Amino acid sequence: MVPAVASGHVGNLSTEQEAKLRELWQSVLKVYDILRDLEEKKNDAPPPPPKVEAPKKSRWFGGWKEAEAPKAASALSEEALKLVSDGEGDNSDLIKDFEAAISAQTPESLRTMFMASLKHEHPDAVVLRFLRARKWDVKRALVMMLSALNWRENISRVDADILGHGEEFLVQDEMNGDEKSKTIARDFMKQIRGGKSFIHGTDRENRPINYVRARLHRAADQSVESIERYTTYIIETARFSLTSPVETATLVFDLSNFTLANMDYAPVKFIIKCFEANYPESLGAILIHNSPWVFKPCWKIISAWLDPVVAAKVHLTYGREGLEEFIHPSQIIKELGGDEDWEYNYQEPVPGENDAMKDTATRDALQRTRDEIAHKFESSTKAWIADPDSARGNEFKAKRDILATQLKDNYWQLDKYVRARSLYDRQGNLRPGAETVWYPHQAADSDARLSDGMLETKRAVITTTTFPGIAA
């Protein structure tokens, strides 16, 4: 059964929600213009004069102090500030976050960051996550989205490093890397080989399930950097198993045989921050399973950190019966008392599995196609925003969906040239352009849908030529 599209998602927007979506897109496009203006001003500006430092004054006991410099005014133009501040109340933190997110960006770099973050998803689906997370406050949603993009590109280097290098690179680093690289690689691979966390199957709402075996974690077993990279890798990999209209996953924290020696608050904080700040609206349910009494004081601390929206998704479950409310018995793994005869086994990277990434010519050609589709999507978005209620506006709205499908199909063509293969590729779970396969009976259905999807894509390409105003 195909899950129903939830309110506030692509395909089920109220008039007010759709207006907010257009408003946020308009703000994003305005940021591009602002960055272009800043870039031009920097290129035209004369070099700054050399800085001369004033002598410092001092006196015993600090009687004389150099006067504190006044706080620097925002480098943003008044036009830019209007995107995040209405002049009412204290918006200084929002402005600060906005500046931090875009200060080092150009229009091209920001576009590249956004497109890289989409993967196979509809651009609106990604944007709507931030709107829902900020309760449809466009200004806060904009800053949240830009901050997440900045984290992704410049702090965690998700695409260039974590996904771009992948497991095969880490196996090589275990043997041949420098001391730091070896440590990170060894710690990462120990976690994935041991199955501390893994993705398998779906719940009753067809959401992919990410299991975390808390008993396998000890803080001293890996560096903080390693576990943060591992956590990000699992979250990102789980994204590839999402098939519209499903946009969220279920987390099962298995606390069977948990002791206080397994408790480590740092990664818990990181996971919370990831889902609240960088991957908002990505969790459908969180199951705290088989928690012992010693976990109660830990949970009291952790629950205080949770956003109320996330906290509302947490459920305490015990035994098979507790899981059955969320997962069909046939899809509960036998380790947790279910009927599915499946267990986690790690398959090592296969030599040469990432050879496609060496084919930079094909990669670049596919990327150029992606950039062209993205440009058309942006142009169609501008046309839709300009006249949303007219027949012409509706034509561009429909064209955006067709272009989003083309972006999805293009991504799956591009995928093997930009993303290193994962365990879930080697196992045959992730199938480019088709639904993820977790159970044997799904394979034939997945192949059939893939064939149908290719046909629909060809039809969609033909259809794009019928829309006026923008070259297909």
N, C-alpha and C positions, 0 to 999 in steps of 0.2 A: 504494500500500500504506500502510495506517495504521500509524504507528510504534508500537512497543510502549511501554507505560508503564513508565518506569524505577522501580526500587525507591526508596522514600522520597518518591514523588510522589503526588499525588491519584489514587486508584484503585489504588494498589499499596503499601499500608503494612502492615508487620508489626504484630503485637499491641503490641510494645514501642514502635514508632514512633508508632502511633496514641495510645498512652498519653502519650507526650511531647507530641504535638500538643494533646491535651486539657489537659495541664499548662500549656503556654504560653498557650493561650486563657484558662485560669483566671487566670494571672498578669496578662494584659492586662485582664481584667474587674476584677481586684483593683486595678489601677492607676487605673481609672476611679473606683472607690469611694474610694481614697485621695485622689485629686484633689478629689473632691466634699467630703470631710471637711476638707481644707485650705482649700477655698474658703469653707466655712461658718465655720471658725475665724477666717479673715481678716475676714469680714464682722462677726463678733461681737466681735472684739478691739478694745480702746481704742487710740487713736492713741499711738505711741511717744513718750516724752519727748524733748525736744531734746537733741542730742548735744553734750557739752562736751568739747573737746579739751584734754588735759593739755599743759602747756608742755613743749617739747622741751629736752633737755639737750644741751650740746655742749662740746667741749674740743678743743684743738689735737691734731692727729694722730689724732683719733677715739678718744682715751682713754676718754671717756665716751660711751656710746651709750644711746639709749632702749631699754629692754627690748622685745624682740619680743613682739608680742601672741600669745597662744596660738592655735593653729589653731582656727578655728570648728568647733563640733560640727556634725554633719550636721543639716540642717533636716528631714530625713525622720524619720518616726515609726519606732519599732522594727518595727512591722508592715510598713512599706514596705521597710525595710532587709532584712528576711527574704526579700524577693523576689529580691534580687541578692547576698546574702551569707549563707553558712551559718556564719559565725563562725570558720571555719578558714582559715588562711593570710591573706595580705595582699590584701584585696579593695578597697583604697582607690581604685584607678584605676577599677574597675567602678562603685563607688558614686559617684565623681565624674562619670563619664559619664552615669550614671542621673539624677543630680540636674540636670545640664546639659540633658538631653533633656526633662525634664518640669517644670522649675522655673517656666516661664512659661505652663504649659498649664492648661486647665480640662478637665473630662470632655468637654464639648461640642467644644472645639477639637481635642482629641486624636482623638475620633471622626471629626471632619471631615477631619483630616489623613489618617487611615488610609483612610477611604472614598475620598478623592480619589486616593490612591496606587494603588488597586486597578485602576481603569479597567475593562476587560472581563474581568479574571481572577477566578478562584475565590478567595475570601478565604484558604482553606486553602493554595492554591498559593503565595501571597505569604508567608504565615507559615512554610511549610515550607522556603522558600529560606533563611531565617535559621537555622532549626534545623539544616539540612544543613551550612550554612557554619560553624556552631559545634559540629559533631559531636554534635548532639543534647543539648548542654548548655543546658538551658532558661533558666537565669539569664543566661548570656552572650548567648543568642539574643534574649532580651527586650531587653536593653540595646542590642544591635546594631540591632534593629528600631526602637526608639524614637529612637536617634541618627540613623538614616537618615531617619526621618520628619521629625525636627527640621531636618536638613540640607535636605531637600526643600522644606519649607514656609518656613523662616525664614532660610536662608542663600542657597540658589539660587533660591527662589521659582519652582519648576518650573511649577506649574499656573497661578498668577496672572500670571506674566510670560513665561517662555520659551515655554510652550505656549499660554497665553491670548492673547498678542500675536502671535506667529508671524511669518511672512515678510512679509505685507502691511504690518504695523505697522513693520517694519524698513525696508522700501522707503520708507515715508512719512517715517521718521526720517532716512533718507539725505538727503532734500530739505529737511525742515522742522524737524528736531530741533535742540537746542542743541549746542554743540561736542562735549561728551562723548558725547551720544546719537548724533550723526552719525558719530563715530569708531567706536563699537561697531557701529552698523548697517552702515557701509561695510565694516568688517573681516569681519563675519559674512557679509554677502552676497557678498563676494569669494570666500570659501571655498566657499559652497554653489553659486555660479554656476560656479566653476572645477572643481567636482567633486573637491575634495581628499578627500572621503569621501562615499560614497553607499551606499544599500541596493539590492540587486538580486538576485533569484533565490534559489534554495535549494540546499543541498548534498545529498549522498546520504541524509542522515537527515532531510530536509525542514526543516532549520533555515535561516532567512533569513541571507543573507550580507551583511556590511558590509565594503566595500572601502575601504582607505585608501591613497591614492597618495602615498607619502612624498616623492617627487621634487618635489611641488608645494608643499611646506612650507618656509618660511624664517622664522626666529624674528622678524625685524624687520618682517615683513609684516602683523602683527596684534598687538593687545594681548593680554595674558594673559587678561583678563576675557572678551574676545571669543572666544578659542579654547575657553575652558572652557564658555561658554554654547553654542557650536556643538557641542562634544562631547556635552554633556548633551542637546541637542536631537536629535541623531542617535540617541543611545541610547534616548531616550523614544519617538521616532518608530518605531524598530525594534520596540519592544514591541507596537505595534498590529498588527504583521504576524505575531505569534505566534498560532497556533491550537492549542488543546489536542489531544493531549498534549505537543506541542512547547513547551518552556519556555525554550530557549536559542538563541543565535545563533552564527554562525561569523564570526570576524574574519580578513580577509585583508589583511595588510600587504604591499602590493606595493612591493618595494624595487628594482624595475627602474630603472636609471639613477640610483640613489641616490649622493649624495656627502656628505662631512662637512658641507658647507654646509646640508644638509637636516636635520642632527641637532639636536634641541632636547629637552633632558631634562625641562623643566618640564611640557609637555603629556603626555609619557609617564608622568610621576609621577601626574598628575591622572587619566589614564585608568586606571592601576593602582588608584588609591584608589577611583575610581568603582566599578569592578567588584568590588573586595574589600570595601568598606565600605557602599556605597549601593545597589549592584545585584548582590548576591551570587548565585552559582549561576545567572548569566545567560549565561555563555559555555560553548558546547559544544566549540569548537576554536579555536585561534589559529594561523594559518598565516603564518609569516615566509617570504615568497616572493621568490626570486631575490636573496637577500642577497649583496652583493659582499664582497670580502675586507676592505674598509675598515670594514665594519660590525662585524667581529668584536670589536674592543675595546669598541665601544658596547654590544654585546650582553652582554659580560661584566659591565658595570656594571648594565645593566637587569635581567638575570636574577637578580642578587643582591637586588633589591627585591621579587621575586615570591614570593607565598605558594606553598608546595609544591603545593597543590591546583591553583592556576592554572598554575604552571610545568609540571605534568604534561600540560596541554592544549596546550602549544606544540609545533608541528611545523615543521621547516625543509623547505621544498619548493622544487624547481627545475623550471622548464619546465612544459610541458603534462602530462608524465607524472607529475610530483610532485603536481599538483592533482587528477589523475584519481582518486587514491586517496580523495579526499574529495568531489569534485564530478563528476557525470557529464559526459562530453565535450560532450554536447549543451547543457549548461547552464554551460559555461565560456565566458566572454565572449571575443570574438575578439581583444580587446586583449591577452589573456593566452594567445593561441594556441589558443583553443577554437573550437567549432563554432557557438556562438550569435552570430548577426549582430545584435548590439546594442551601442550605445554611449551613454554618458551625455550627455544634453542637458538643460539646466535650462530649465524653463518658468516665466516670470515670473508673480507673483500676478495674478489677474484682478480688476479693480475690482468690488467688491460681493460677492466670494466669501464674506465673513464677515458678511453682513447678518443672518444668523440669530442672531448673537450680540447683536444689538440687541433681540431679542424676549425681554425679561427675564421676561415673564409666563409664556410657555411653559417657559422654562428653570426658573423657580421651581416650576412645577407638577410638572415631571419630577423636580426635586430633592426635592420633598416625597414623591413616590412612592418615590424611592430611599431616603430616610430611613426611610420606613415599612418597606420590605423589609429594610433593615439592622437595624432594631429587632427584627423577627421573627427574623432570622438570629441576632442576639445572644441573644434569649430561647430559641431552639431550642438554641443552643450551651450555655447554662446547664443546660437540661434534659438534654441529652446527657451533659454532664460529671457531673451529679448521679447518674445511674443508667445508665452506659454499657453494661452487660451484659444489661439486661432487654429485653423486647420493646418496651416503651415507649421506652427509650433508643435502640433501633435505629430506631424510627419517627422520632424527632427527628433522628437522624443522616441518614436518608434525606431528611427535609424540608429539612435544611440544603443538600443538593445541589440540590434544586428551587429553593430561594430563591437560591442562588448563580447558577443559570441565569437567574432573573428579574433579578438584579443585572446580569448580563452584557447581557441584552437591553435593560434600562433604560439602561445606559451608552451603548449604540450609538444609542438614541433621543436621549439627552442630548448626545452628542458634539459635534454641530455648533453647539450653543448655548454650549459652554464651551471649545472648542479651535479655534484658528484653523487654516484649511486649510493643508496642506503640499504640497510638490511631489508627494508620493505620493498625495495625494487628487486633485490635478489630473490626474495621469497615469492615474488609475483603478486604481491598485494596491490602495489601501485601500478596502474596500467594507464599510460598516457592517453587522455581523451576518453577514457571509459570509467565506469564506477569502480571503486576499490573492491577487491575481492578478498574476503576474510574466510569464506566457507566454500567448500568444494562445489556445491550446487550453483554458486554465483558465477562461475567462470563462463559457462555457455551464454548466460543472460548478458554478461558484460560484453562479450564479443559481439553479440547481436546489436546491442545498443551502440557500440562503437561504430559498426557499419552504418547504422541508421544516422548516427551523428555526422559521419563524413558526408552522407548524402544531403543532410539538412544544411551543412556548411556550404556546399556547392550552391544550393538554392539561395542561401542567404547572400552569397557573393554576387549572384545575378541580380537579386532584389535591390541591392544598394544602388544600382544604376538608375532606379526609378525615382530617386529623391532629388528634388531640385536644389540648386543653390550651392552645392558642394560637389566637387568632382569625385566620382567613385574611384 
